[in-house]
Amino acid sequence: MAFVQNVPFFSIMLSMFSGIVSSILPGKWARRLNTFMIIVVAALSAWLFAFMATSDIGSYTYAMGHFPAPIGNELRAGVLEAGTALFFCIIMLLSLWGGREKQILEITERQQNLYYILCNLLLSSLLALIYTNDLFTAYVFIEINTIAAGGLIMVRQNGHCIEATIRYMIMSLLGSGLLLMGICMLYDLTGHLLMSNIKEQVDIIMAAGTYRIPMLITIGIMTVGLAIKSALFPFHSWVPDAYGYSTVSSGAILSSLVSKGYIFLLIKIFYRVIGFDTIAGSHILNILFIFGLCGMIFGSVSAIGENDIRRMIAFSSVAQIGYIYMGLGLGTEMGVIAAVFHLLSHGATKSLLFVSAVGLTDASGGSRHFTDLTGAAFRNKTAGVGFLVGSFSMVGIPVFAGFVSKLLFAEAAVLLPNWKMFPTLIVLAVSTVLNAIYFLKTVIRIYTPVKPEVLAEKGFECKHFKQQVLFGVTIVLFIIVNLILGMKSQPIIELIEQGLHNFM
């Protein structure tokens, strides 16, 4: 085994160890350790990604400890896992950079190191969900992820955040409970916890016709559990407050990464544990498809009715999660490819929108209401450009990442031989129009000039690039990531397809 193949283990342990060390460091040094750790893990992930993309080994397993399968624990890595880990590191780093200046004001000095402990643990749990080949290990890190995410919401210690955390924990623990129940039932049916070994037993059960109904019930329970945790409609009630009232970095990380980690695990379960042919032959994907379509419409309609820019972006996330589940619900490889690409596209774009939105509100006296945001893009030009690019991507303007996502969903729908084609195309068109209504309406408002005497009366200040260098650099890097996904999509799509084949 080449030394680079140790990267999954090193990445997870480095993130966890950084969280432990951060507990004894002051806030400033905890932040520096966090930044250094993410950069190192990103570099390691890029190294592994390059190795997997240029080699012909497909994927490999990494045995943990001295016990081989089926008793021991395993990690499994391929090009899709390494690429997703690299992407998650980049988005987390940029999200933390984009909200750093506001975070100093929003979090007390005593809580600064706690914040970075939670970030380190969150990254370790996301990496574990990406790489693990063991279902119980996945459950353990899901709980770490849940606790860390709840802490990131509540760290501001105000009424809105505490209420949002309670809602989040109630829904998330319900999802975790269902998932654990499904894992126990699956272990009872197959006698294994390693994904590859479970797959062998599932194939035997489905071929023999024994325990077919219990198996489908088990699959359904696990799917619903992860759907709840990733905020699929109608399990999204915690999203607006959690994303809207937490710190800007927390909102960006939660919307872009946390829910995506659960979805990535669900895709692994579909391919590596159950088998996609078995899933496609059941009615489970039809349920995900219908709820995905409903989320696409309901999330957008709710966003239109919002007068708070951050809550509007949060409701938009409900719609975008619906896109991903709609793609999975199509039950075809092209639909899954579109869903995985949208996972990346939404992750890059939604963080950009949250970070840009805080720049616009800072230039509007801290107000998040649309009436006060009029002309904000002139008062903070960097944030205005960032929000413009993010909005264009969400609507689906060509050259941006969101356009490729919607094109892939439309292509997957056209290739369908069943009844799902027309509902997909119709809802995709309606959702795009609704996206345009609330995003472009906001863009028009922030680019509507305001008279100087009105600005003087309200006391709004202009924010120049030199006053917020780190914020400006973050916006530029987010835009570059978005353009890479939009303009260099074909190689990325090919790697996603290759990675999905390695899942089997």
QUIFEN-V658542 format. One record per pair of residues at least 12 apart in sequence whose C-alpha atoms are under 8 Angstrom apart, sorted by the first residue. I is the first residue (numbers start at 1). J is the second residue. Records with the same first field share a line. If there is no record, write none. Layout:
I->J + J
This chain:
4->47 + 48 + 51
5->48 + 62
6->62
7->44 + 45 + 48
8->45 + 75 + 77 + 127 + 131
9->75
11->41 + 44 + 45 + 124 + 127
12->124 + 125 + 127 + 128
13->124
14->37 + 41 + 124
15->37 + 38 + 41 + 120 + 121 + 123 + 124
16->120 + 121 + 124
18->33 + 34 + 37 + 117 + 120
19->116 + 117 + 118 + 119 + 120 + 121
20->117
22->113 + 114 + 116 + 117
23->113 + 114 + 117
25->113
26->112 + 113
27->109 + 110 + 111 + 112 + 113 + 114
28->112 + 113
30->112 + 113 + 116 + 117
31->112 + 113 + 116
34->116 + 119 + 120
35->93
38->89 + 93
39->89 + 93
41->86 + 89
42->85 + 86 + 89 + 90
43->86
45->82 + 83 + 85 + 86
46->82 + 83 + 86
48->82
49->78 + 79 + 82 + 83 + 86
52->78 + 79 + 82
53->79 + 495
58->78 + 79 + 499 + 502
59->76 + 77 + 78 + 79 + 502
60->76 + 77 + 78
61->74 + 75 + 76 + 77 + 133
62->74 + 75 + 76
63->75
69->194
70->192 + 193 + 194 + 197
73->133 + 134 + 194
74->132 + 133 + 134 + 194
75->131 + 132 + 133 + 134
76->131 + 132 + 133
77->131
78->499 + 502
79->495 + 496 + 498 + 499
80->495 + 496 + 498 + 499 + 500
81->130 + 131 + 499
84->130
85->127 + 130
87->344
88->257
89->123
91->253 + 256 + 257 + 347 + 348 + 351
92->253 + 257
94->474 + 477 + 478
95->249 + 250 + 252 + 253 + 351 + 355 + 474
96->249
97->249 + 470 + 471 + 474
98->249 + 355 + 470 + 471 + 474 + 475
99->247 + 248 + 249 + 355 + 471
100->249
101->471
102->247 + 248
103->247 + 248 + 249
106->156 + 247
107->155 + 156
111->155
115->151 + 152 + 155
118->148 + 149 + 151 + 152
119->148 + 152
121->144 + 145 + 148
122->144 + 145 + 148 + 149
125->141 + 142 + 144 + 145
126->141 + 145 + 258 + 261
128->141
129->141 + 142 + 261 + 262 + 264 + 265
130->261 + 264 + 265
133->194 + 195 + 196
134->193 + 194 + 195
135->183 + 193 + 194 + 195
136->183 + 193
139->176 + 179 + 180
142->176
143->176
145->258
146->169 + 172
149->254 + 258
150->165 + 168 + 169
151->165
152->246 + 247 + 250
153->165 + 242 + 243 + 245 + 246 + 247 + 250 + 251
154->246
155->246
156->246 + 247
160->241 + 245
161->241 + 242 + 245 + 246
164->238 + 241 + 242
165->242
167->237 + 238
168->238 + 239 + 242
171->228 + 229 + 235 + 238
172->228 + 229
174->225 + 228
175->224 + 225 + 226 + 227 + 228 + 229
176->225 + 226 + 229
177->225
178->221 + 222 + 224 + 225
179->221 + 222 + 223 + 224 + 225 + 226
180->222
181->221 + 222
182->218 + 219 + 221 + 222
183->218 + 222
185->218
186->215 + 218
189->211 + 215
190->202
195->269 + 272 + 273
196->272 + 273
198->273 + 274
199->272 + 273 + 274 + 275
202->273 + 274
203->274 + 275
206->278
216->282
219->274
220->284
223->266
226->262 + 263 + 266
227->262 + 263
229->259 + 262
230->258 + 259 + 260 + 262 + 263 + 321
231->259 + 318 + 321
232->291 + 292 + 295 + 318 + 321 + 322 + 325
233->291 + 292 + 294 + 295 + 318 + 322
234->291 + 295
236->318
239->314 + 315 + 318
240->311 + 312 + 314 + 315
241->311
243->255 + 310 + 311 + 314
244->310 + 311 + 314
245->310
248->354 + 355 + 358
249->355
251->351 + 354
252->350 + 351 + 352 + 354 + 355
253->351
255->314 + 317 + 347 + 350 + 351
256->346 + 347 + 348 + 350 + 351
257->347
260->343 + 347
268->503
271->500 + 503 + 504
272->503 + 504
275->504
279->331
280->331 + 332
285->328 + 329 + 330 + 331
286->329 + 330
287->329
288->325 + 326 + 328 + 329
289->325 + 326 + 327 + 328 + 329 + 330
290->326 + 329
291->322 + 325 + 326
292->321 + 322 + 323 + 324 + 325 + 326 + 329
293->322 + 323 + 326 + 424 + 427
294->322
295->318 + 319 + 320 + 321 + 322 + 323
296->318 + 319 + 320 + 321 + 322 + 323 + 427 + 431
297->319 + 427 + 430 + 431 + 434
298->319
299->315 + 316 + 317 + 318 + 319
300->315 + 316 + 318 + 319 + 431 + 434 + 435 + 438
301->434
302->315
303->315 + 316 + 438
304->434 + 437 + 438
307->369 + 370
308->368 + 369 + 370
309->357 + 368 + 369 + 370
310->354 + 357 + 368
313->350 + 353 + 354
317->350
320->346
323->339 + 342
324->338 + 339 + 340 + 342 + 343
325->339
326->339 + 424
327->339 + 409
330->412 + 413 + 416 + 420
332->412
334->408 + 411 + 412
335->408 + 409 + 412 + 413
337->408 + 493 + 496 + 497
338->405 + 408 + 409 + 412
339->405 + 409
340->496
341->405 + 493 + 496
342->402 + 405
345->401 + 402 + 405 + 482 + 485
346->394 + 402
348->478 + 481 + 482
349->390 + 393 + 394 + 401 + 478 + 482
350->390
352->386 + 387 + 390 + 475 + 478 + 479
353->386 + 387 + 390 + 391
355->383 + 475
356->382 + 383 + 384 + 386 + 387 + 475
357->383 + 387
359->380 + 383
360->373 + 376 + 377 + 379 + 380 + 383 + 384
361->373 + 376
363->376 + 379 + 380 + 460 + 461 + 462 + 463
364->376 + 460 + 461
365->458 + 459 + 460 + 461
370->442 + 445
373->445 + 446
374->445 + 446 + 447 + 448 + 449 + 450
375->445 + 446 + 447 + 448 + 449 + 450
376->446 + 447
377->446 + 447
378->446 + 447 + 449 + 462
379->461 + 462 + 463 + 464
380->462 + 463 + 464
381->463 + 464
382->464 + 465 + 472 + 475
383->472 + 475
384->446 + 447
386->475 + 476 + 479
387->443
388->443
389->479
390->479
391->439 + 440 + 443
393->482
394->435 + 439
395->432 + 433 + 435 + 436 + 439
396->432
398->486
399->483 + 486 + 487
400->482 + 483 + 485 + 486 + 487
401->482 + 483 + 484 + 485 + 486 + 487
402->486
403->486
404->486 + 489
406->428
410->424 + 425 + 428
413->425
